[in-house]
Amino acid sequence: MIEHRMHRRFPVRWPVAIVFDHAAERSTYRGLTWDLSLGGAAILSERNLFVPGTVTLLISVPPLYPDHRQPLIEVRAKMAYTVLSNTHDCFRLGIRFEQFKDNGEQRLLDCLQARYEIIA
């Protein structure tokens, strides 16, 4: 099968928090990445969280070594889809990254390069 995505996907299982800024109260839900790229992610969640607007995604990258800090990457994102996945027995959310905070895109690239062979 030919892959037509702009960015290579990586099978990482990293904790995430999805923050809904548009609500009267900022609601936060937890999930786990199923795969991730520089352009977006598939996230597993126990809830059907689809919203048409922008959300803040906080990605907790596990440290490579026990004595290292755990990087937290913040990115504004839009949801592309939400489906009930029988394979995972939960919802799978398609998230498209819009704008990284600070140097988040470079930090994400560095984290992926440390784990996979990537030619940037």
GILIN-V845841 format. One record per residue. N is the residue number from 1. RES is the residue in one small letter. SS is DSSP state (H for helix, E for strand, C for the rest). OMEGA is omega in whole degrees, -180 to 180 (999 if undefined). NEAR is the number of other C-alpha atoms within 10 Angstrom. Layout:
<<N:RES:SS:OMEGA:NEAR> <N:RES:SS:OMEGA:NEAR>>
This chain:
<<1:m:C:-179:3> <2:i:C:178:4> <3:e:C:-178:7> <4:h:C:-180:7> <5:r:C:180:9> <6:m:C:-176:9> <7:h:C:177:12> <8:r:C:178:14> <9:r:C:180:16> <10:f:E:-175:16> <11:p:C:-180:12> <12:v:C:179:17> <13:r:C:-177:17> <14:w:C:177:16> <15:p:E:177:17> <16:v:E:170:22> <17:a:E:178:17> <18:i:E:-176:20> <19:v:E:178:18> <20:f:E:-176:19> <21:d:C:-172:14> <22:h:C:-177:12> <23:a:C:178:8> <24:a:C:173:7> <25:e:C:178:8> <26:r:C:179:9> <27:s:E:179:12> <28:t:E:179:13> <29:y:E:-178:14> <30:r:E:178:16> <31:g:E:-179:20> <32:l:E:178:20> <33:t:E:172:21> <34:w:E:169:20> <35:d:E:-172:18> <36:l:E:175:21> <37:s:C:176:20> <38:l:C:-178:17> <39:g:C:-178:17> <40:g:E:-177:21> <41:a:E:166:24> <42:a:E:-175:23> <43:i:E:176:23> <44:l:E:-178:27> <45:s:E:177:23> <46:e:C:-178:15> <47:r:C:173:15> <48:n:C:-169:14> <49:l:C:-174:16> <50:f:C:171:16> <51:v:C:-179:14> <52:p:C:-177:9> <53:g:C:-179:11> <54:t:E:177:18> <55:v:E:172:21> <56:t:E:178:21> <57:l:E:176:23> <58:l:E:-177:17> <59:i:E:178:21> <60:s:E:-179:18> <61:v:C:178:20> <62:p:C:180:16> <63:p:C:178:12> <64:l:C:-177:12> <65:y:C:-176:8> <66:p:C:-176:8> <67:d:C:179:7> <68:h:C:176:9> <69:r:C:177:11> <70:q:C:179:13> <71:p:C:174:15> <72:l:E:-178:14> <73:i:E:-179:20> <74:e:E:-179:21> <75:v:E:171:20> <76:r:E:-173:18> <77:a:E:175:21> <78:k:E:178:21> <79:m:E:179:20> <80:a:E:-179:14> <81:y:E:168:15> <82:t:E:178:20> <83:v:E:173:14> <84:l:E:-177:16> <85:s:E:176:13> <86:n:C:179:9> <87:t:C:-176:8> <88:h:C:-178:12> <89:d:C:177:11> <90:c:E:177:15> <91:f:E:174:21> <92:r:E:-178:27> <93:l:E:173:25> <94:g:E:-176:19> <95:i:E:177:23> <96:r:E:-180:20> <97:f:E:-180:20> <98:e:E:-176:14> <99:q:E:178:15> <100:f:E:175:18> <101:k:C:179:11> <102:d:C:-179:11> <103:n:C:-176:10> <104:g:H:180:17> <105:e:H:179:18> <106:q:H:178:13> <107:r:H:177:16> <108:l:H:177:21> <109:l:H:179:14> <110:d:H:180:14> <111:c:H:179:16> <112:l:H:179:18> <113:q:H:179:13> <114:a:H:-177:11> <115:r:H:-177:11> <116:y:C:175:10> <117:e:C:-179:8> <118:i:C:173:11> <119:i:C:-177:5> <120:a:C:999:6>>
